[in-house]
Amino acid sequence: MKKVVPNIFLQEAARLLKDGKPVRLLIDGQSMFPFIRGGKDQVEIVPYDGVSFLPLWSAVFFCWEGQYMIHRYVGTKDGKLLMMGDGNLVRIEVVEPTAVYGILSTIYHSDGSSQDCSDKTWLNRGKRWYRLRSIRRFLIPLLRRIIHITP
């Protein structure tokens, strides 16, 4: 059974972040797999002001075409930010810096472990994973089988 979180709930999360308050969410969806497992992992998001330094390869909470999502920041083009989900094969979202509401600070995995999302090792894993996007169509199904995840 698939759960769909109403966009109004994520709008409220964006409002809280804009007010300077951190937010903790249970992630649904597979767009950040294999780093975040939908329906199992929770994330803590801290506010982002839209002008401060945004570390490349960090994961951010933003709004694109009216939809709130968490994807990885992969670069810039013409002053806009480029975002791509770790579980996505092709699509890159192009957004204004002001569309970013928060930066992931911690991932709380269902096994009780946690991941500091500002850790250089984690950011470098994201960079390496991004560079493997041409073969993700083969890696993602394999990884899902290995760790018993169904889409």
C-alpha positions, 0 to 999 in steps of 0.5 A, a space after each residue: 500500500 502506498 502512502 501519499 502525503 498531502 502537499 498541504 502538509 509539506 507546505 506547512 513544513 516549508 512555512 516552519 522552515 521559513 520561520 526558522 524552525 527545524 522540521 523532522 519528516 518521515 520520508 515517502 517515495 523513492 527519489 532519494 534511494 539508496 541514501 534515504 529509504 522511503 517509508 522507513 527513514 526520517 530526516 531532520 531539515 534545518 532552515 536555509 535562508 536562500 543566500 548562504 553558502 549551499 554545499 554542493 552534493 547536499 540534500 535540500 528541501 525545496 519547491 519545484 513546479 508547486 511540488 515540495 521535494 528533497 533532492 540533491 544539489 548537483 550544480 548551478 546554471 545561470 544563477 539557478 540551482 540544479 537538483 536531482 534525486 538520487 533515485 532518479 535516472 534523468 530529470 534535473 530540476 532547475 530552481 531559484 535559490 529562494 525555492 530552497 527552504 531547508 537543508 537535510 542535517 540528519 537522516 535517521 535510518 529505520 535500523 536506529 543508525 543516523 547519518 550526519 548530512 554535512 559529513 564530507 564522506 556522505 557528500 562525497 558518496 553523493 558526488 560519486 553516485 551522481 557520476 554513476 547516473 548513466 548506469 543507475 537503471 541497473 544499480 537501483 533495481 540491484 540495490 533494491 533486491 539486496 536490501 529488500 526494498 520494493 518500489 
